[in-house]
Amino acid sequence: MVDKVRLESLTNPRFVEPLRMFYSEDGVEKSWEMIKAHDSVAVLIYNRDRNAFVFVKQFRPAVFLRNRDGFTYELCAGILDKDKSEELIAIEEIEEETGYKISCDRLKKITAFYSSVGFAGSRQTLFFAEVRDLDRVSNGGGVDTENIEVVHIPREKIEAFILDESLVRTTGLAFAVSWFIERERSENV
């Protein structure tokens, strides 16, 4: 249950920096409010043994302010805030959040793109990883005060899941699943 909610201006932020950018575009002086944020990685995980996608469900305060629930279904993901490769951060996040332990050679890079372009413009690199039940070394759930639930969505239910507006899903999750479905279709041609 979420209660005792209060909002205040940000001072000494740890992960983002609010800024106002002043610039000239075609001779017109402009300004824009934005957030300088870390780039990130995200991983579409598919469990071959269960024929299911592995997502994380977690509370997001910004979503709570919009819908008073705040729980989102997301890809396993993490920010690039350590002096490590994108691949190493991705496999660390997979283990921390979902409990699956894999090696970097089992990651396939899908693409990289920019998200939150209206206010942050951070870059996210998207990976794919196939796992098996024997790769599960813990229950996952995150670290420190993270409260992450691991969710397995069966392949046969994924298209309905993606279109279910009663669920809060991230754009990256929908894009990654679309990539998977298209890849699957082209392999079956």
PyMOL commands that set and color helices and strands:
alter all, ss='L'
color gray80, all
select helices_A, chain A and resi 61-67+86-98+104-106+133-135+155-163+171-187
alter helices_A, ss='H'
color red, helices_A
select strands_A, chain A and resi 16-25+28-37+40-47+52-59+71-74+76-79+107-115+122-131+149-154
alter strands_A, ss='S'
color yellow, strands_A
deselect
rebuild
show_as cartoon
